[in-house]
Amino acid sequence: MKALPFKFDEIGYWSELKLEIVEKYGAAYTKAFAGNRLKKYYIDAFSGAGVHISKSTRERVDGSPARILKIKPPFDGYHLIDLNADKTEYLRSIFGNRKDVQIYTGDANECLIKKILPTIKYEKFTRALCLLDPYGLDLEWNVMRAAGRSKAVDMFLNFPVMDMNRNVIWKDPNKVPSGGIERMTRFWGDESWKQIAYAKSPQGNLFAPEMIKQGNETIVAAFRERLKTVAGFKFVSNPLPMRNTKKATVYYLILASPKEVAHKIINDIFARYQKPDAT
């Protein structure tokens, strides 16, 4: 067998749970649309190669594209995007013969805004389940806003709080590199994240107040509210913390949708994974 020019991503147990959740919601989503004349699509903005390696078992694990493509009833079409040309080439070797699958190599933000999301509109009778699972702060706010304002997209979001803490939201905000600040602002949509991420210490000096870094829950709660009030999603789930083996929250999984039924479905699914000691 010819060696691949890349290595499959290694994932931990928390990421395997995420894949299960997305698959379960996808199955409920297509079932809800069964017999409906609306066209339904699946969008995977950071699809990878469609295969991962489990850190615990060292076995191959189906990625989100492979899982969603097995769901019955199926979606009417699938859009898979990744920046890595070797990974999209691997996707094509698996799914490229399917006429309902479109595979894109390039920046997901640009591809979504220019090519895909304009085709998903309430008034066009098209709907989509969109998975935004970036490797870190690689997602731009205008994508989330476009999805919300379409009134036609159910959006899974990986809120990358670990990347935020490592590269942007430091205890001393004055030491944060400008590149990290710019990435965070593109993700958040403006600089209002600074007022959320830091609060003035009550013991601070009047002329040089000490800024106290806020916790993960405060930051993700503010972003959840932003998805509703600014992006326009009517229903946004409570964030589900996904933890690593050290019990640290790696990211939060959020579902945002224009429909109340989506809120009810995801709450039921999330409830099965509400284990504070999950690793």
HUTANOR-V605458 format. One record per residue. N is the residue number from 1. RES is the residue in three letters. D_LAST is the distance of its C-alpha to the last C-alpha in Angstrom with 2 decimals. Layout:
n:N res:RES d_last:D_LAST
n:N res:RES d_last:D_LAST
This chain:
n:1 res:MET d_last:34.18
n:2 res:LYS d_last:34.51
n:3 res:ALA d_last:31.89
n:4 res:LEU d_last:29.95
n:5 res:PRO d_last:30.70
n:6 res:PHE d_last:27.04
n:7 res:LYS d_last:23.65
n:8 res:PHE d_last:21.07
n:9 res:ASP d_last:18.12
n:10 res:GLU d_last:15.07
n:11 res:ILE d_last:11.83
n:12 res:GLY d_last:8.14
n:13 res:TYR d_last:5.99
n:14 res:TRP d_last:6.08
n:15 res:SER d_last:9.72
n:16 res:GLU d_last:10.28
n:17 res:LEU d_last:9.54
n:18 res:LYS d_last:11.96
n:19 res:LEU d_last:14.42
n:20 res:GLU d_last:14.46
n:21 res:ILE d_last:15.20
n:22 res:VAL d_last:17.89
n:23 res:GLU d_last:19.39
n:24 res:LYS d_last:19.69
n:25 res:TYR d_last:21.26
n:26 res:GLY d_last:23.50
n:27 res:ALA d_last:24.80
n:28 res:ALA d_last:25.61
n:29 res:TYR d_last:27.23
n:30 res:THR d_last:29.62
n:31 res:LYS d_last:30.43
n:32 res:ALA d_last:31.49
n:33 res:PHE d_last:33.81
n:34 res:ALA d_last:35.32
n:35 res:GLY d_last:39.11
n:36 res:ASN d_last:39.01
n:37 res:ARG d_last:41.22
n:38 res:LEU d_last:38.75
n:39 res:LYS d_last:37.32
n:40 res:LYS d_last:33.53
n:41 res:TYR d_last:31.69
n:42 res:TYR d_last:28.22
n:43 res:ILE d_last:27.60
n:44 res:ASP d_last:24.85
n:45 res:ALA d_last:25.57
n:46 res:PHE d_last:23.28
n:47 res:SER d_last:23.12
n:48 res:GLY d_last:22.75
n:49 res:ALA d_last:24.15
n:50 res:GLY d_last:22.60
n:51 res:VAL d_last:20.67
n:52 res:HIS d_last:17.54
n:53 res:ILE d_last:16.35
n:54 res:SER d_last:12.99
n:55 res:LYS d_last:11.82
n:56 res:SER d_last:10.75
n:57 res:THR d_last:13.92
n:58 res:ARG d_last:16.23
n:59 res:GLU d_last:17.55
n:60 res:ARG d_last:18.68
n:61 res:VAL d_last:16.85
n:62 res:ASP d_last:19.12
n:63 res:GLY d_last:18.81
n:64 res:SER d_last:19.78
n:65 res:PRO d_last:23.54
n:66 res:ALA d_last:23.61
n:67 res:ARG d_last:21.74
n:68 res:ILE d_last:23.96
n:69 res:LEU d_last:27.07
n:70 res:LYS d_last:26.64
n:71 res:ILE d_last:26.65
n:72 res:LYS d_last:29.82
n:73 res:PRO d_last:31.83
n:74 res:PRO d_last:31.30
n:75 res:PHE d_last:31.56
n:76 res:ASP d_last:35.01
n:77 res:GLY d_last:33.81
n:78 res:TYR d_last:30.91
n:79 res:HIS d_last:30.70
n:80 res:LEU d_last:28.38
n:81 res:ILE d_last:28.46
n:82 res:ASP d_last:27.32
n:83 res:LEU d_last:28.97
n:84 res:ASN d_last:28.70
n:85 res:ALA d_last:31.76
n:86 res:ASP d_last:30.53
n:87 res:LYS d_last:27.52
n:88 res:THR d_last:29.78
n:89 res:GLU d_last:32.25
n:90 res:TYR d_last:29.70
n:91 res:LEU d_last:28.99
n:92 res:ARG d_last:32.76
n:93 res:SER d_last:33.04
n:94 res:ILE d_last:30.82
n:95 res:PHE d_last:31.83
n:96 res:GLY d_last:34.88
n:97 res:ASN d_last:37.35
n:98 res:ARG d_last:36.20
n:99 res:LYS d_last:38.49
n:100 res:ASP d_last:35.97
n:101 res:VAL d_last:33.52
n:102 res:GLN d_last:34.22
n:103 res:ILE d_last:32.48
n:104 res:TYR d_last:32.97
n:105 res:THR d_last:32.65
n:106 res:GLY d_last:32.61
n:107 res:ASP d_last:31.30
n:108 res:ALA d_last:29.36
n:109 res:ASN d_last:30.76
n:110 res:GLU d_last:34.30
n:111 res:CYS d_last:33.87
n:112 res:LEU d_last:32.47
n:113 res:ILE d_last:35.12
n:114 res:LYS d_last:38.07
n:115 res:LYS d_last:37.53
n:116 res:ILE d_last:35.02
n:117 res:LEU d_last:34.59
n:118 res:PRO d_last:38.41
n:119 res:THR d_last:38.55
n:120 res:ILE d_last:36.14
n:121 res:LYS d_last:38.21
n:122 res:TYR d_last:38.82
n:123 res:GLU d_last:42.54
n:124 res:LYS d_last:42.12
n:125 res:PHE d_last:40.44
n:126 res:THR d_last:37.43
n:127 res:ARG d_last:33.81
n:128 res:ALA d_last:30.52
n:129 res:LEU d_last:26.77
n:130 res:CYS d_last:25.61
n:131 res:LEU d_last:22.21
n:132 res:LEU d_last:22.11
n:133 res:ASP d_last:19.10
n:134 res:PRO d_last:20.53
n:135 res:TYR d_last:19.27
n:136 res:GLY d_last:20.00
n:137 res:LEU d_last:23.04
n:138 res:ASP d_last:24.99
n:139 res:LEU d_last:25.69
n:140 res:GLU d_last:28.88
n:141 res:TRP d_last:29.62
n:142 res:ASN d_last:32.65
n:143 res:VAL d_last:30.55
n:144 res:MET d_last:28.63
n:145 res:ARG d_last:31.95
n:146 res:ALA d_last:33.72
n:147 res:ALA d_last:31.16
n:148 res:GLY d_last:31.51
n:149 res:ARG d_last:35.29
n:150 res:SER d_last:35.70
n:151 res:LYS d_last:34.90
n:152 res:ALA d_last:33.82
n:153 res:VAL d_last:30.24
n:154 res:ASP d_last:26.90
n:155 res:MET d_last:24.53
n:156 res:PHE d_last:20.79
n:157 res:LEU d_last:19.89
n:158 res:ASN d_last:17.07
n:159 res:PHE d_last:17.92
n:160 res:PRO d_last:17.17
n:161 res:VAL d_last:16.91
n:162 res:MET d_last:15.60
n:163 res:ASP d_last:18.67
n:164 res:MET d_last:20.79
n:165 res:ASN d_last:19.93
n:166 res:ARG d_last:20.47
n:167 res:ASN d_last:23.68
n:168 res:VAL d_last:25.29
n:169 res:ILE d_last:24.41
n:170 res:TRP d_last:25.32
n:171 res:LYS d_last:26.64
n:172 res:ASP d_last:30.06
n:173 res:PRO d_last:30.76
n:174 res:ASN d_last:33.94
n:175 res:LYS d_last:32.20
n:176 res:VAL d_last:30.14
n:177 res:PRO d_last:31.51
n:178 res:SER d_last:33.50
n:179 res:GLY d_last:31.59
n:180 res:GLY d_last:28.35
n:181 res:ILE d_last:30.31
n:182 res:GLU d_last:31.85
n:183 res:ARG d_last:28.63
n:184 res:MET d_last:27.21
n:185 res:THR d_last:30.51
n:186 res:ARG d_last:30.57
n:187 res:PHE d_last:27.14
n:188 res:TRP d_last:28.09
n:189 res:GLY d_last:31.64
n:190 res:ASP d_last:33.54
n:191 res:GLU d_last:33.33
n:192 res:SER d_last:32.52
n:193 res:TRP d_last:28.97
n:194 res:LYS d_last:30.62
n:195 res:GLN d_last:31.77
n:196 res:ILE d_last:28.32
n:197 res:ALA d_last:26.46
n:198 res:TYR d_last:29.04
n:199 res:ALA d_last:31.17
n:200 res:LYS d_last:34.25
n:201 res:SER d_last:34.05
n:202 res:PRO d_last:36.60
n:203 res:GLN d_last:37.76
n:204 res:GLY d_last:38.39
n:205 res:ASN d_last:41.83
n:206 res:LEU d_last:43.89
n:207 res:PHE d_last:44.73
n:208 res:ALA d_last:41.42
n:209 res:PRO d_last:38.68
n:210 res:GLU d_last:35.33
n:211 res:MET d_last:32.48
n:212 res:ILE d_last:29.18
n:213 res:LYS d_last:25.93
n:214 res:GLN d_last:24.20
n:215 res:GLY d_last:20.58
n:216 res:ASN d_last:18.14
n:217 res:GLU d_last:18.85
n:218 res:THR d_last:22.54
n:219 res:ILE d_last:22.39
n:220 res:VAL d_last:20.41
n:221 res:ALA d_last:22.57
n:222 res:ALA d_last:25.64
n:223 res:PHE d_last:24.66
n:224 res:ARG d_last:24.00
n:225 res:GLU d_last:27.51
n:226 res:ARG d_last:28.88
n:227 res:LEU d_last:27.79
n:228 res:LYS d_last:29.89
n:229 res:THR d_last:32.86
n:230 res:VAL d_last:33.35
n:231 res:ALA d_last:31.84
n:232 res:GLY d_last:33.15
n:233 res:PHE d_last:30.29
n:234 res:LYS d_last:31.34
n:235 res:PHE d_last:27.98
n:236 res:VAL d_last:24.68
n:237 res:SER d_last:21.51
n:238 res:ASN d_last:19.58
n:239 res:PRO d_last:16.82
n:240 res:LEU d_last:13.34
n:241 res:PRO d_last:10.90
n:242 res:MET d_last:8.19
n:243 res:ARG d_last:5.95
n:244 res:ASN d_last:5.43
n:245 res:THR d_last:4.99
n:246 res:LYS d_last:7.85
n:247 res:LYS d_last:6.80
n:248 res:ALA d_last:9.37
n:249 res:THR d_last:10.04
n:250 res:VAL d_last:10.80
n:251 res:TYR d_last:12.85
n:252 res:TYR d_last:13.92
n:253 res:LEU d_last:14.94
n:254 res:ILE d_last:18.47
n:255 res:LEU d_last:21.13
n:256 res:ALA d_last:24.72
n:257 res:SER d_last:27.65
n:258 res:PRO d_last:31.36
n:259 res:LYS d_last:31.10
n:260 res:GLU d_last:30.21
n:261 res:VAL d_last:29.30
n:262 res:ALA d_last:26.41
n:263 res:HIS d_last:25.16
n:264 res:LYS d_last:25.38
n:265 res:ILE d_last:23.68
n:266 res:ILE d_last:20.60
n:267 res:ASN d_last:20.35
n:268 res:ASP d_last:20.37
n:269 res:ILE d_last:17.66
n:270 res:PHE d_last:15.38
n:271 res:ALA d_last:16.07
n:272 res:ARG d_last:14.35
n:273 res:TYR d_last:10.95
n:274 res:GLN d_last:11.64
n:275 res:LYS d_last:9.10
n:276 res:PRO d_last:8.86
n:277 res:ASP d_last:6.29
n:278 res:ALA d_last:3.78
n:279 res:THR d_last:0.00
